[in-house]
Amino acid sequence: MSPDVDLWFRRYWPRPSARLRVVFFPHGGGSASFYRGMARLVLPAAEPMIAQYPGREDRTAERHLTEMSDLADRISAALLPALDRAFVLFGHSMGASVAHEVALRLEHRHGVSPALLCLSGRPAPRHHKPGDKHLDDEALWEDLARLGATPPLLLANPQVRRNVLPTLRADYRMVERYRPGTAPLLSCPVAACVGDADPEVTPKEAEAWQEVSRGGFTFRLFTGDHFYFRGQEDDLVRWLLTTTDREAA
């Protein structure tokens, strides 16, 4: 595997002989370790790879990226050497937009398409909502608390706040300034999933992901909020792999 792959992706359980790779793209403010438990569940059917964006965990010394096009360009180029077999792209929240942009670059610039593109907890491009929370640290911190992924004890810790805010601000800026525009259709199958109590996206907004591809569409409504998969990761991964197998048949 090339140095770029190892820089951009965490392969906690390498499986060089796996028939399938599943690539995870974290949410805004998130990192590879947050998805480690869920990624492990794709074993032994596939090899998991989790994107690690600059500016967090083992990449804290690197500059945060704040433009979606820049991030997608770099990730798609780094991912190419790992696409010597079938692959799935799964993105949650901000990561769904990253996964979509990466899929566009892979297909229309490099001629390779995923076996499945799965978009989780994110409105389709037609329903994208710009914003300005990245301009206000208090608004950012309140939004982090509202989405419920961070334990209250950590939210109340000043050191955690100092460490997390730069990453959160950069990612929110990326998402809020992102303008999807009109992109060419993909040819791969697309799946979308969302929690039934997600405050960020309605089922209708998630179902509109069917508009981005001519390759077929599957939708799943889970029970839960924005991070609906916590506690039911096995159900999500089972659905993801079953959908991949069905689309590949």
Secondary structure, DSSP 8 states (H G I E B T S, - for coil): --HHHHHHEE-SS--TT-SEEEEEE--TT--GGGGHHHHHTTTTTSEEEEE--TTSGGGTTS-----HHHHHHHHHHHHGGG-SSEEEEEEETHHHHHHHHHHHHHHHHH----SEEEEES---GGG-----GGG-HHHHHHHHHHHT-S-HHHHT-HHHHHHHHHHHHHHHHHHHH--------B-S-EEEEEETT-SS--HHHHHGGGGGBSS-EEEEEESSSTTTTTT-HHHHHHHHHHHHHHHH-
